[in-house]
Amino acid sequence: MTARILNGNAIRDQIYTELQTEITALGARGIQPGLAAVLVGDNPASKLYVNSKIAACAKLGLASFLITPPATISTEELLAIVADLNRRDDVDGILVQMPLPKQIDSKRILDTVDPSKDVDGFHPENVGRLVAGRPKLVACTPAGVMEILRRSGIPIEGANAVVMGRSDIVGKPMALLLLHANATVTICHSKTRALAETVRRADIVVAAMGRAAMVTPDYIRPGATVIDVGQNVVNSAADAERIFAKFPEKIEAFRKKGSVLVGDVHPDVVETAGAFTPVPGGVGPLTIAMLMSNTVRAASLRRLHLAAEAAHAER
């Protein structure tokens, strides 16, 4: 058996087509949603992520604003930048690219973002809304995973789902979204006993542990749906040859570039799972798609709320 590959690029394109209709409708009311990205320093991976987000804005016709303070910036200086973006009417979404330099108090920064502009879904108010089942802006990667499952026709209601990882960015919100969709959810982490045995009971596995190829076929029940959130760079030839022993094209790609991308799920799982997201081309495109979706949603909610307040004030 070979798993059905769940193509994140195709699902992203569906979402973009739907978003285009919403963006056109907002445009007819004189509203152009705008996303501000704050990129501190010159971390190459962060630059790559932010550039891909700015490119997505351009593709959809959203306004984008890139703010690039130096790596030496203080917490207070960065708080002032965020406060200014909170005040700007042309900014509907604020994205502070992580990780921040060590001297920055990251929690203070994220807590200062206006919850109505928090398109990453990290603010305690938005997390609380998700817990209460009244979400407005939800963390992009878990929201993207839900889109993959729903649009691929994977049954969620009543399913046994295992989330591997308990981060605030992926694991916890992922578990809540699955729970609200009526799955029976187990959260696993580095201290979980009998990890493989626990994961093997799942109909749906979401792997977000940040460990390259750790989820091997013996973790997976035959026919299960496996969603791989991990993005790990393999730089060792020995590791590449071990992980991709059955995938010569990947080994060849490694030899050309000197590195290769692998998820948290071992590629051999494709022979056991019923459905499987590849890395790259699985969850990654959906993370950016949901950031665009959150920006459009934030613009719609915030600006229509402001318009209603203005109308009320005139009465």
Backbone hydrogen bonds, N-H to C=O, Kabsch-Sander energy under -0.5 kcal/mol:
donor,donor_aa,acceptor,acceptor_aa,energy
3,A,270,V,-3.1
4,R,274,G,-2.5
6,L,4,R,-0.5
6,L,276,F,-2.8
7,N,5,I,-0.8
8,G,6,L,-0.9
8,G,281,G,-2.0
9,N,281,G,-0.8
11,I,7,N,-1.7
12,R,8,G,-2.6
13,D,9,N,-2.0
14,Q,10,A,-1.6
15,I,11,I,-2.2
16,Y,12,R,-2.6
17,T,13,D,-2.0
18,E,14,Q,-2.0
19,L,15,I,-2.8
20,Q,16,Y,-2.2
21,T,17,T,-0.9
22,E,18,E,-1.3
23,I,19,L,-3.0
24,T,20,Q,-2.3
25,A,21,T,-2.0
26,L,22,E,-2.3
27,G,23,I,-2.5
28,A,24,T,-1.8
29,R,25,A,-0.5
29,R,26,L,-1.3
30,G,27,G,-1.9
31,I,26,L,-2.5
32,Q,30,G,-0.5
35,L,63,A,-2.5
36,A,93,G,-3.2
37,A,35,L,-0.5
37,A,65,F,-3.1
38,V,36,A,-0.5
38,V,95,L,-3.2
39,L,37,A,-0.7
39,L,67,I,-3.0
40,V,38,V,-0.6
41,G,69,P,-2.4
47,K,43,N,-2.6
48,L,44,P,-2.2
49,Y,45,A,-2.3
50,V,46,S,-2.8
51,N,47,K,-2.7
52,S,48,L,-1.9
53,K,49,Y,-1.6
54,I,50,V,-2.5
55,A,51,N,-2.4
56,A,52,S,-1.6
57,C,53,K,-1.8
58,A,54,I,-2.1
59,K,55,A,-2.2
60,L,56,A,-1.8
61,G,57,C,-1.2
62,L,57,C,-2.7
63,A,33,P,-2.5
65,F,35,L,-2.4
67,I,37,A,-3.1
67,I,65,F,-0.6
68,T,66,L,-0.5
73,I,70,P,-1.7
78,L,74,S,-2.1
79,L,75,T,-2.5
80,A,76,E,-1.7
81,I,77,E,-1.5
82,V,78,L,-2.3
83,A,79,L,-2.5
84,D,80,A,-1.9
85,L,81,I,-2.0
86,N,82,V,-2.4
87,R,83,A,-1.4
88,R,84,D,-1.2
91,V,88,R,-0.8
92,D,34,G,-2.5
92,D,90,D,-0.6
93,G,34,G,-2.1
94,I,117,K,-3.0
95,L,36,A,-3.0
96,V,94,I,-0.5
97,Q,38,V,-2.2
97,Q,95,L,-0.7
104,I,101,P,-1.9
106,S,104,I,-1.3
109,I,105,D,-1.8
110,L,106,S,-2.6
111,D,107,K,-2.4
112,T,108,R,-1.0
112,T,109,I,-0.9
113,V,109,I,-0.8
113,V,110,L,-0.5
117,K,114,D,-2.6
118,D,114,D,-0.5
118,D,115,P,-0.8
119,V,117,K,-2.0
121,G,118,D,-1.6
126,N,123,H,-0.6
127,V,123,H,-2.4
128,G,124,P,-2.8
129,R,125,E,-2.0
130,L,126,N,-1.8
131,V,127,V,-2.4
132,A,128,G,-2.2
133,G,130,L,-1.2
134,R,129,R,-3.1
138,V,136,K,-0.5
143,A,139,A,-2.0
144,G,140,C,-2.4
145,V,141,T,-2.2
146,M,142,P,-2.0
147,E,143,A,-1.6
148,I,144,G,-2.1
149,L,145,V,-2.4
150,R,146,M,-2.6
151,R,147,E,-2.7
152,S,148,I,-1.3
153,G,150,R,-1.3
154,I,149,L,-2.6
158,G,182,N,-3.3
159,A,156,I,-2.2
161,A,159,A,-0.7
161,A,184,T,-3.0
162,V,204,I,-2.8
163,V,186,T,-2.8
164,M,162,V,-0.6
164,M,206,V,-3.3
165,G,163,V,-0.9
165,G,188,C,-3.1
172,K,167,S,-2.8
174,M,170,V,-2.4
175,A,171,G,-2.2
176,L,172,K,-2.0
177,L,173,P,-2.4
178,L,174,M,-2.3
179,L,175,A,-2.3
180,H,176,L,-2.8
181,A,177,L,-1.1
182,N,179,L,-1.8
183,A,178,L,-2.5
184,T,159,A,-3.1
185,V,183,A,-0.7
186,T,161,A,-2.4
188,C,163,V,-3.1
188,C,186,T,-0.6
192,T,189,H,-1.9
195,L,192,T,-0.5
198,T,194,A,-2.3
199,V,195,L,-2.7
200,R,196,A,-2.1
201,R,198,T,-1.1
202,A,199,V,-2.0
203,D,160,N,-2.9
204,I,160,N,-2.0
205,V,225,T,-2.9
206,V,162,V,-2.8
207,A,205,V,-0.6
207,A,227,I,-2.8
208,A,164,M,-2.6
208,A,206,V,-0.7
213,A,263,G,-2.7
214,M,211,R,-1.5
215,V,264,D,-2.6
216,T,214,M,-1.2
219,Y,216,T,-2.5
220,I,217,P,-1.6
223,G,272,T,-2.3
224,A,221,R,-2.3
225,T,203,D,-2.9
226,V,275,A,-2.6
227,I,205,V,-3.5
227,I,225,T,-0.5
228,D,226,V,-0.6
229,V,207,A,-2.4
229,V,227,I,-0.8
230,G,207,A,-0.7
232,N,262,V,-3.0
234,V,232,N,-0.6
234,V,260,V,-3.2
235,N,233,V,-0.6
240,A,236,S,-2.5
241,E,237,A,-2.5
242,R,238,A,-1.9
243,I,239,D,-3.0
244,F,240,A,-2.5
245,A,242,R,-0.8
247,F,244,F,-2.2
250,K,247,F,-1.4
251,I,247,F,-1.4
252,E,248,P,-2.4
253,A,249,E,-1.8
254,F,250,K,-2.2
255,R,251,I,-2.2
256,K,252,E,-1.6
257,K,253,A,-2.1
258,G,254,F,-3.7
260,V,234,V,-1.6
262,V,232,N,-2.9
266,H,215,V,-2.4
269,V,266,H,-2.3
270,V,267,P,-1.7
271,E,268,D,-2.0
272,T,269,V,-2.0
273,A,269,V,-2.8
274,G,224,A,-2.8
275,A,224,A,-1.4
276,F,4,R,-2.3
277,T,226,V,-1.6
283,V,228,D,-0.6
286,L,282,G,-0.5
286,L,283,V,-0.9
287,T,283,V,-1.5
287,T,284,G,-0.6
288,I,284,G,-1.2
289,A,285,P,-1.9
290,M,286,L,-2.6
291,L,287,T,-1.3
292,M,288,I,-2.2
293,S,289,A,-2.3
294,N,290,M,-2.7
295,T,291,L,-2.0
296,V,292,M,-2.2
297,R,293,S,-2.6
298,A,294,N,-2.9
299,A,295,T,-2.2
300,S,296,V,-2.3
301,L,297,R,-3.0
302,R,298,A,-2.8
303,R,299,A,-2.2
304,L,300,S,-1.7
305,H,301,L,-1.5
306,L,302,R,-2.3
307,A,303,R,-2.4
308,A,304,L,-2.1
309,E,305,H,-2.3
310,A,306,L,-2.4
311,A,307,A,-2.3
312,H,308,A,-2.2
313,A,309,E,-2.2
314,E,310,A,-1.4
315,R,311,A,-0.8
315,R,312,H,-0.6
